[in-house]
């Protein structure tokens, strides 16, 4: 005899799986690691400080 399956639960699980696949694909295309984000923020801060140091006082 076969196992009884709740179709609603199966559909929800399939939808979760598809959403996870899409999220993984987006992360691969657009995602950056924490180290990359931190390095970029540090470079932006360094550039801002450098420009502020060369600003004319009026």
mmCIF file of the N, C-alpha and C atoms, coordinates in Angstrom:
data_MODEL
# 
_entry.id   MODEL 
# 
loop_
_atom_site.group_PDB 
_atom_site.id 
_atom_site.type_symbol 
_atom_site.label_atom_id 
_atom_site.label_alt_id 
_atom_site.label_comp_id 
_atom_site.label_asym_id 
_atom_site.label_entity_id 
_atom_site.label_seq_id 
_atom_site.pdbx_PDB_ins_code 
_atom_site.Cartn_x 
_atom_site.Cartn_y 
_atom_site.Cartn_z 
_atom_site.occupancy 
_atom_site.B_iso_or_equiv 
_atom_site.pdbx_formal_charge 
_atom_site.auth_seq_id 
_atom_site.auth_comp_id 
_atom_site.auth_asym_id 
_atom_site.auth_atom_id 
_atom_site.pdbx_PDB_model_num 
ATOM 1   N N  . UNK A 1 1  ? 0.836  -1.175 0.000  1.00 0.00 ? 1  UNK A N  1 
ATOM 2   C CA . UNK A 1 1  ? 0.000  0.000  0.000  1.00 0.00 ? 1  UNK A CA 1 
ATOM 3   C C  . UNK A 1 1  ? 0.888  1.247  0.000  1.00 0.00 ? 1  UNK A C  1 
ATOM 4   N N  . UNK A 1 2  ? 0.454  2.281  -0.692 1.00 0.00 ? 2  UNK A N  1 
ATOM 5   C CA . UNK A 1 2  ? 1.280  3.478  -0.791 1.00 0.00 ? 2  UNK A CA 1 
ATOM 6   C C  . UNK A 1 2  ? 1.037  4.415  0.396  1.00 0.00 ? 2  UNK A C  1 
ATOM 7   N N  . UNK A 1 3  ? 1.970  5.308  0.572  1.00 0.00 ? 3  UNK A N  1 
ATOM 8   C CA . UNK A 1 3  ? 1.910  6.256  1.678  1.00 0.00 ? 3  UNK A CA 1 
ATOM 9   C C  . UNK A 1 3  ? 0.965  7.402  1.323  1.00 0.00 ? 3  UNK A C  1 
ATOM 10  N N  . UNK A 1 4  ? 0.175  7.864  2.277  1.00 0.00 ? 4  UNK A N  1 
ATOM 11  C CA . UNK A 1 4  ? -0.746 8.986  2.064  1.00 0.00 ? 4  UNK A CA 1 
ATOM 12  C C  . UNK A 1 4  ? 0.053  10.278 2.178  1.00 0.00 ? 4  UNK A C  1 
ATOM 13  N N  . UNK A 1 5  ? -0.142 11.162 1.183  1.00 0.00 ? 5  UNK A N  1 
ATOM 14  C CA . UNK A 1 5  ? 0.610  12.413 1.128  1.00 0.00 ? 5  UNK A CA 1 
ATOM 15  C C  . UNK A 1 5  ? -0.371 13.576 1.133  1.00 0.00 ? 5  UNK A C  1 
ATOM 16  N N  . UNK A 1 6  ? -0.111 14.542 1.982  1.00 0.00 ? 6  UNK A N  1 
ATOM 17  C CA . UNK A 1 6  ? -0.917 15.760 2.022  1.00 0.00 ? 6  UNK A CA 1 
ATOM 18  C C  . UNK A 1 6  ? -0.424 16.678 0.900  1.00 0.00 ? 6  UNK A C  1 
ATOM 19  N N  . UNK A 1 7  ? -1.256 16.921 -0.099 1.00 0.00 ? 7  UNK A N  1 
ATOM 20  C CA . UNK A 1 7  ? -0.839 17.696 -1.269 1.00 0.00 ? 7  UNK A CA 1 
ATOM 21  C C  . UNK A 1 7  ? -0.536 19.151 -0.930 1.00 0.00 ? 7  UNK A C  1 
ATOM 22  N N  . UNK A 1 8  ? -1.245 19.710 0.023  1.00 0.00 ? 8  UNK A N  1 
ATOM 23  C CA . UNK A 1 8  ? -0.998 21.101 0.412  1.00 0.00 ? 8  UNK A CA 1 
ATOM 24  C C  . UNK A 1 8  ? 0.418  21.252 0.963  1.00 0.00 ? 8  UNK A C  1 
ATOM 25  N N  . UNK A 1 9  ? 0.819  20.324 1.815  1.00 0.00 ? 9  UNK A N  1 
ATOM 26  C CA . UNK A 1 9  ? 2.165  20.363 2.382  1.00 0.00 ? 9  UNK A CA 1 
ATOM 27  C C  . UNK A 1 9  ? 3.213  20.170 1.297  1.00 0.00 ? 9  UNK A C  1 
ATOM 28  N N  . UNK A 1 10 ? 2.926  19.286 0.365  1.00 0.00 ? 10 UNK A N  1 
ATOM 29  C CA . UNK A 1 10 ? 3.866  19.034 -0.729 1.00 0.00 ? 10 UNK A CA 1 
ATOM 30  C C  . UNK A 1 10 ? 4.034  20.283 -1.587 1.00 0.00 ? 10 UNK A C  1 
ATOM 31  N N  . UNK A 1 11 ? 2.937  20.960 -1.904 1.00 0.00 ? 11 UNK A N  1 
ATOM 32  C CA . UNK A 1 11 ? 3.018  22.196 -2.707 1.00 0.00 ? 11 UNK A CA 1 
ATOM 33  C C  . UNK A 1 11 ? 3.809  23.270 -1.971 1.00 0.00 ? 11 UNK A C  1 
ATOM 34  N N  . UNK A 1 12 ? 3.580  23.399 -0.664 1.00 0.00 ? 12 UNK A N  1 
ATOM 35  C CA . UNK A 1 12 ? 4.317  24.401 0.111  1.00 0.00 ? 12 UNK A CA 1 
ATOM 36  C C  . UNK A 1 12 ? 5.805  24.084 0.116  1.00 0.00 ? 12 UNK A C  1 
ATOM 37  N N  . UNK A 1 13 ? 6.148  22.830 0.268  1.00 0.00 ? 13 UNK A N  1 
ATOM 38  C CA . UNK A 1 13 ? 7.562  22.434 0.283  1.00 0.00 ? 13 UNK A CA 1 
ATOM 39  C C  . UNK A 1 13 ? 8.207  22.704 -1.080 1.00 0.00 ? 13 UNK A C  1 
ATOM 40  N N  . UNK A 1 14 ? 7.483  22.424 -2.160 1.00 0.00 ? 14 UNK A N  1 
ATOM 41  C CA . UNK A 1 14 ? 8.011  22.697 -3.495 1.00 0.00 ? 14 UNK A CA 1 
ATOM 42  C C  . UNK A 1 14 ? 8.230  24.189 -3.693 1.00 0.00 ? 14 UNK A C  1 
ATOM 43  N N  . UNK A 1 15 ? 7.286  25.005 -3.206 1.00 0.00 ? 15 UNK A N  1 
ATOM 44  C CA . UNK A 1 15 ? 7.426  26.456 -3.333 1.00 0.00 ? 15 UNK A CA 1 
ATOM 45  C C  . UNK A 1 15 ? 8.638  26.948 -2.543 1.00 0.00 ? 15 UNK A C  1 
ATOM 46  N N  . UNK A 1 16 ? 8.843  26.413 -1.334 1.00 0.00 ? 16 UNK A N  1 
ATOM 47  C CA . UNK A 1 16 ? 10.019 26.793 -0.536 1.00 0.00 ? 16 UNK A CA 1 
ATOM 48  C C  . UNK A 1 16 ? 11.311 26.428 -1.261 1.00 0.00 ? 16 UNK A C  1 
ATOM 49  N N  . UNK A 1 17 ? 11.327 25.256 -1.853 1.00 0.00 ? 17 UNK A N  1 
ATOM 50  C CA . UNK A 1 17 ? 12.523 24.803 -2.570 1.00 0.00 ? 17 UNK A CA 1 
ATOM 51  C C  . UNK A 1 17 ? 12.824 25.720 -3.755 1.00 0.00 ? 17 UNK A C  1 
ATOM 52  N N  . UNK A 1 18 ? 11.792 26.104 -4.496 1.00 0.00 ? 18 UNK A N  1 
ATOM 53  C CA . UNK A 1 18 ? 11.996 26.987 -5.640 1.00 0.00 ? 18 UNK A CA 1 
ATOM 54  C C  . UNK A 1 18 ? 12.475 28.366 -5.200 1.00 0.00 ? 18 UNK A C  1 
ATOM 55  N N  . UNK A 1 19 ? 11.904 28.877 -4.118 1.00 0.00 ? 19 UNK A N  1 
ATOM 56  C CA . UNK A 1 19 ? 12.346 30.179 -3.616 1.00 0.00 ? 19 UNK A CA 1 
ATOM 57  C C  . UNK A 1 19 ? 13.799 30.123 -3.150 1.00 0.00 ? 19 UNK A C  1 
ATOM 58  N N  . UNK A 1 20 ? 14.180 29.018 -2.530 1.00 0.00 ? 20 UNK A N  1 
ATOM 59  C CA . UNK A 1 20 ? 15.561 28.871 -2.063 1.00 0.00 ? 20 UNK A CA 1 
ATOM 60  C C  . UNK A 1 20 ? 16.521 28.805 -3.246 1.00 0.00 ? 20 UNK A C  1 
ATOM 61  N N  . UNK A 1 21 ? 16.123 28.118 -4.306 1.00 0.00 ? 21 UNK A N  1 
ATOM 62  C CA . UNK A 1 21 ? 16.958 28.059 -5.515 1.00 0.00 ? 21 UNK A CA 1 
ATOM 63  C C  . UNK A 1 21 ? 17.148 29.445 -6.111 1.00 0.00 ? 21 UNK A C  1 
ATOM 64  N N  . UNK A 1 22 ? 16.058 30.225 -6.175 1.00 0.00 ? 22 UNK A N  1 
ATOM 65  C CA . UNK A 1 22 ? 16.139 31.581 -6.708 1.00 0.00 ? 22 UNK A CA 1 
ATOM 66  C C  . UNK A 1 22 ? 17.026 32.455 -5.829 1.00 0.00 ? 22 UNK A C  1 
ATOM 67  N N  . UNK A 1 23 ? 16.902 32.309 -4.523 1.00 0.00 ? 23 UNK A N  1 
ATOM 68  C CA . UNK A 1 23 ? 17.730 33.088 -3.598 1.00 0.00 ? 23 UNK A CA 1 
ATOM 69  C C  . UNK A 1 23 ? 19.202 32.724 -3.746 1.00 0.00 ? 23 UNK A C  1 
ATOM 70  N N  . UNK A 1 24 ? 19.495 31.453 -3.906 1.00 0.00 ? 24 UNK A N  1 
ATOM 71  C CA . UNK A 1 24 ? 20.883 31.025 -4.101 1.00 0.00 ? 24 UNK A CA 1 
ATOM 72  C C  . UNK A 1 24 ? 21.449 31.581 -5.402 1.00 0.00 ? 24 UNK A C  1 
ATOM 73  N N  . UNK A 1 25 ? 20.631 31.596 -6.446 1.00 0.00 ? 25 UNK A N  1 
ATOM 74  C CA . UNK A 1 25 ? 21.082 32.130 -7.731 1.00 0.00 ? 25 UNK A CA 1 
ATOM 75  C C  . UNK A 1 25 ? 21.372 33.626 -7.612 1.00 0.00 ? 25 UNK A C  1 
ATOM 76  N N  . UNK A 1 26 ? 20.491 34.365 -6.915 1.00 0.00 ? 26 UNK A N  1 
ATOM 77  C CA . UNK A 1 26 ? 20.710 35.806 -6.720 1.00 0.00 ? 26 UNK A CA 1 
ATOM 78  C C  . UNK A 1 26 ? 21.956 36.059 -5.887 1.00 0.00 ? 26 UNK A C  1 
ATOM 79  N N  . UNK A 1 27 ? 22.158 35.252 -4.872 1.00 0.00 ? 27 UNK A N  1 
ATOM 80  C CA . UNK A 1 27 ? 23.346 35.427 -4.025 1.00 0.00 ? 27 UNK A CA 1 
ATOM 81  C C  . UNK A 1 27 ? 24.611 35.186 -4.831 1.00 0.00 ? 27 UNK A C  1 
ATOM 82  N N  . UNK A 1 28 ? 24.571 34.227 -5.722 1.00 0.00 ? 28 UNK A N  1 
ATOM 83  C CA . UNK A 1 28 ? 25.751 33.953 -6.549 1.00 0.00 ? 28 UNK A CA 1 
ATOM 84  C C  . UNK A 1 28 ? 26.024 35.106 -7.503 1.00 0.00 ? 28 UNK A C  1 
ATOM 85  N N  . UNK A 1 29 ? 24.953 35.729 -8.011 1.00 0.00 ? 29 UNK A N  1 
ATOM 86  C CA . UNK A 1 29 ? 25.142 36.829 -8.949 1.00 0.00 ? 29 UNK A CA 1 
ATOM 87  C C  . UNK A 1 29 ? 25.485 38.141 -8.262 1.00 0.00 ? 29 UNK A C  1 
ATOM 88  N N  . UNK A 1 30 ? 24.799 38.452 -7.172 1.00 0.00 ? 30 UNK A N  1 
ATOM 89  C CA . UNK A 1 30 ? 24.896 39.792 -6.579 1.00 0.00 ? 30 UNK A CA 1 
ATOM 90  C C  . UNK A 1 30 ? 25.531 39.820 -5.198 1.00 0.00 ? 30 UNK A C  1 
ATOM 91  N N  . UNK A 1 31 ? 25.679 38.693 -4.590 1.00 0.00 ? 31 UNK A N  1 
ATOM 92  C CA . UNK A 1 31 ? 26.133 38.663 -3.202 1.00 0.00 ? 31 UNK A CA 1 
ATOM 93  C C  . UNK A 1 31 ? 27.616 38.952 -3.068 1.00 0.00 ? 31 UNK A C  1 
ATOM 94  N N  . UNK A 1 32 ? 27.951 39.506 -1.933 1.00 0.00 ? 32 UNK A N  1 
ATOM 95  C CA . UNK A 1 32 ? 29.352 39.749 -1.592 1.00 0.00 ? 32 UNK A CA 1 
ATOM 96  C C  . UNK A 1 32 ? 29.581 39.202 -0.198 1.00 0.00 ? 32 UNK A C  1 
ATOM 97  N N  . UNK A 1 33 ? 30.780 38.783 0.051  1.00 0.00 ? 33 UNK A N  1 
ATOM 98  C CA . UNK A 1 33 ? 31.084 38.260 1.374  1.00 0.00 ? 33 UNK A CA 1 
ATOM 99  C C  . UNK A 1 33 ? 31.194 39.417 2.366  1.00 0.00 ? 33 UNK A C  1 
ATOM 100 N N  . UNK A 1 34 ? 31.170 39.081 3.631  1.00 0.00 ? 34 UNK A N  1 
ATOM 101 C CA . UNK A 1 34 ? 31.261 40.097 4.678  1.00 0.00 ? 34 UNK A CA 1 
ATOM 102 C C  . UNK A 1 34 ? 32.597 40.835 4.582  1.00 0.00 ? 34 UNK A C  1 
ATOM 103 N N  . UNK A 1 35 ? 33.660 40.118 4.257  1.00 0.00 ? 35 UNK A N  1 
ATOM 104 C CA . UNK A 1 35 ? 34.976 40.733 4.135  1.00 0.00 ? 35 UNK A CA 1 
ATOM 105 C C  . UNK A 1 35 ? 35.001 41.742 2.993  1.00 0.00 ? 35 UNK A C  1 
ATOM 106 N N  . UNK A 1 36 ? 34.354 41.415 1.881  1.00 0.00 ? 36 UNK A N  1 
ATOM 107 C CA . UNK A 1 36 ? 34.308 42.344 0.759  1.00 0.00 ? 36 UNK A CA 1 
ATOM 108 C C  . UNK A 1 36 ? 33.532 43.609 1.116  1.00 0.00 ? 36 UNK A C  1 
ATOM 109 N N  . UNK A 1 37 ? 32.387 43.444 1.802  1.00 0.00 ? 37 UNK A N  1 
ATOM 110 C CA . UNK A 1 37 ? 31.599 44.612 2.207  1.00 0.00 ? 37 UNK A CA 1 
ATOM 111 C C  . UNK A 1 37 ? 32.379 45.473 3.189  1.00 0.00 ? 37 UNK A C  1 
ATOM 112 N N  . UNK A 1 38 ? 33.066 44.852 4.121  1.00 0.00 ? 38 UNK A N  1 
ATOM 113 C CA . UNK A 1 38 ? 33.845 45.589 5.112  1.00 0.00 ? 38 UNK A CA 1 
ATOM 114 C C  . UNK A 1 38 ? 34.987 46.350 4.453  1.00 0.00 ? 38 UNK A C  1 
ATOM 115 N N  . UNK A 1 39 ? 35.686 45.692 3.513  1.00 0.00 ? 39 UNK A N  1 
ATOM 116 C CA . UNK A 1 39 ? 36.791 46.350 2.821  1.00 0.00 ? 39 UNK A CA 1 
ATOM 117 C C  . UNK A 1 39 ? 36.290 47.545 2.022  1.00 0.00 ? 39 UNK A C  1 
ATOM 118 N N  . UNK A 1 40 ? 35.163 47.394 1.350  1.00 0.00 ? 40 UNK A N  1 
ATOM 119 C CA . UNK A 1 40 ? 34.609 48.494 0.569  1.00 0.00 ? 40 UNK A CA 1 
ATOM 120 C C  . UNK A 1 40 ? 34.208 49.661 1.466  1.00 0.00 ? 40 UNK A C  1 
ATOM 121 N N  . UNK A 1 41 ? 33.626 49.368 2.623  1.00 0.00 ? 41 UNK A N  1 
ATOM 122 C CA . UNK A 1 41 ? 33.248 50.432 3.557  1.00 0.00 ? 41 UNK A CA 1 
ATOM 123 C C  . UNK A 1 41 ? 34.479 51.153 4.091  1.00 0.00 ? 41 UNK A C  1 
ATOM 124 N N  . UNK A 1 42 ? 35.546 50.406 4.371  1.00 0.00 ? 42 UNK A N  1 
ATOM 125 C CA . UNK A 1 42 ? 36.778 51.025 4.856  1.00 0.00 ? 42 UNK A CA 1 
ATOM 126 C C  . UNK A 1 42 ? 37.405 51.907 3.783  1.00 0.00 ? 42 UNK A C  1 
ATOM 127 N N  . UNK A 1 43 ? 37.378 51.465 2.535  1.00 0.00 ? 43 UNK A N  1 
ATOM 128 C CA . UNK A 1 43 ? 37.935 52.273 1.452  1.00 0.00 ? 43 UNK A CA 1 
ATOM 129 C C  . UNK A 1 43 ? 37.126 53.553 1.264  1.00 0.00 ? 43 UNK A C  1 
ATOM 130 N N  . UNK A 1 44 ? 35.800 53.463 1.365  1.00 0.00 ? 44 UNK A N  1 
ATOM 131 C CA . UNK A 1 44 ? 34.952 54.646 1.227  1.00 0.00 ? 44 UNK A CA 1 
ATOM 132 C C  . UNK A 1 44 ? 35.219 55.633 2.362  1.00 0.00 ? 44 UNK A C  1 
ATOM 133 N N  . UNK A 1 45 ? 35.383 55.122 3.578  1.00 0.00 ? 45 UNK A N  1 
ATOM 134 C CA . UNK A 1 45 ? 35.678 55.988 4.719  1.00 0.00 ? 45 UNK A CA 1 
ATOM 135 C C  . UNK A 1 45 ? 37.044 56.661 4.553  1.00 0.00 ? 45 UNK A C  1 
ATOM 136 N N  . UNK A 1 46 ? 38.029 55.913 4.077  1.00 0.00 ? 46 UNK A N  1 
ATOM 137 C CA . UNK A 1 46 ? 39.362 56.473 3.859  1.00 0.00 ? 46 UNK A CA 1 
ATOM 138 C C  . UNK A 1 46 ? 39.313 57.581 2.807  1.00 0.00 ? 46 UNK A C  1 
ATOM 139 N N  . UNK A 1 47 ? 38.554 57.362 1.742  1.00 0.00 ? 47 UNK A N  1 
ATOM 140 C CA . UNK A 1 47 ? 38.419 58.368 0.701  1.00 0.00 ? 47 UNK A CA 1 
ATOM 141 C C  . UNK A 1 47 ? 37.709 59.612 1.240  1.00 0.00 ? 47 UNK A C  1 
ATOM 142 N N  . UNK A 1 48 ? 36.661 59.409 2.054  1.00 0.00 ? 48 UNK A N  1 
ATOM 143 C CA . UNK A 1 48 ? 35.940 60.545 2.621  1.00 0.00 ? 48 UNK A CA 1 
ATOM 144 C C  . UNK A 1 48 ? 36.846 61.376 3.523  1.00 0.00 ? 48 UNK A C  1 
ATOM 145 N N  . UNK A 1 49 ? 37.632 60.718 4.353  1.00 0.00 ? 49 UNK A N  1 
ATOM 146 C CA . UNK A 1 49 ? 38.548 61.419 5.252  1.00 0.00 ? 49 UNK A CA 1 
ATOM 147 C C  . UNK A 1 49 ? 39.601 62.174 4.438  1.00 0.00 ? 49 UNK A C  1 
ATOM 148 N N  . UNK A 1 50 ? 40.104 61.560 3.391  1.00 0.00 ? 50 UNK A N  1 
ATOM 149 C CA . UNK A 1 50 ? 41.121 62.191 2.544  1.00 0.00 ? 50 UNK A CA 1 
ATOM 150 C C  . UNK A 1 50 ? 40.551 63.454 1.897  1.00 0.00 ? 50 UNK A C  1 
ATOM 151 N N  . UNK A 1 51 ? 39.326 63.356 1.377  1.00 0.00 ? 51 UNK A N  1 
ATOM 152 C CA . UNK A 1 51 ? 38.724 64.526 0.743  1.00 0.00 ? 51 UNK A CA 1 
ATOM 153 C C  . UNK A 1 51 ? 38.415 65.616 1.765  1.00 0.00 ? 51 UNK A C  1 
ATOM 154 N N  . UNK A 1 52 ? 37.965 65.249 2.938  1.00 0.00 ? 52 UNK A N  1 
ATOM 155 C CA . UNK A 1 52 ? 37.681 66.241 3.975  1.00 0.00 ? 52 UNK A CA 1 
ATOM 156 C C  . UNK A 1 52 ? 38.953 66.954 4.420  1.00 0.00 ? 52 UNK A C  1 
ATOM 157 N N  . UNK A 1 53 ? 40.069 66.245 4.403  1.00 0.00 ? 53 UNK A N  1 
ATOM 158 C CA . UNK A 1 53 ? 41.332 66.846 4.814  1.00 0.00 ? 53 UNK A CA 1 
ATOM 159 C C  . UNK A 1 53 ? 41.801 67.899 3.805  1.00 0.00 ? 53 UNK A C  1 
ATOM 160 N N  . UNK A 1 54 ? 41.393 67.764 2.562  1.00 0.00 ? 54 UNK A N  1 
ATOM 161 C CA . UNK A 1 54 ? 41.824 68.695 1.519  1.00 0.00 ? 54 UNK A CA 1 
ATOM 162 C C  . UNK A 1 54 ? 40.766 69.737 1.192  1.00 0.00 ? 54 UNK A C  1 
ATOM 163 N N  . UNK A 1 55 ? 39.738 69.822 1.986  1.00 0.00 ? 55 UNK A N  1 
ATOM 164 C CA . UNK A 1 55 ? 38.661 70.778 1.741  1.00 0.00 ? 55 UNK A CA 1 
ATOM 165 C C  . UNK A 1 55 ? 39.108 72.162 2.179  1.00 0.00 ? 55 UNK A C  1 
ATOM 166 N N  . UNK A 1 56 ? 38.713 73.145 1.411  1.00 0.00 ? 56 UNK A N  1 
ATOM 167 C CA . UNK A 1 56 ? 39.056 74.524 1.766  1.00 0.00 ? 56 UNK A CA 1 
ATOM 168 C C  . UNK A 1 56 ? 38.134 75.018 2.866  1.00 0.00 ? 56 UNK A C  1 
ATOM 169 N N  . UNK A 1 57 ? 38.688 75.746 3.757  1.00 0.00 ? 57 UNK A N  1 
ATOM 170 C CA . UNK A 1 57 ? 37.895 76.372 4.829  1.00 0.00 ? 57 UNK A CA 1 
ATOM 171 C C  . UNK A 1 57 ? 37.439 77.736 4.316  1.00 0.00 ? 57 UNK A C  1 
ATOM 172 N N  . UNK A 1 58 ? 36.157 77.961 4.332  1.00 0.00 ? 58 UNK A N  1 
ATOM 173 C CA . UNK A 1 58 ? 35.660 79.263 3.831  1.00 0.00 ? 58 UNK A CA 1 
ATOM 174 C C  . UNK A 1 58 ? 34.904 79.988 4.893  1.00 0.00 ? 58 UNK A C  1 
# 
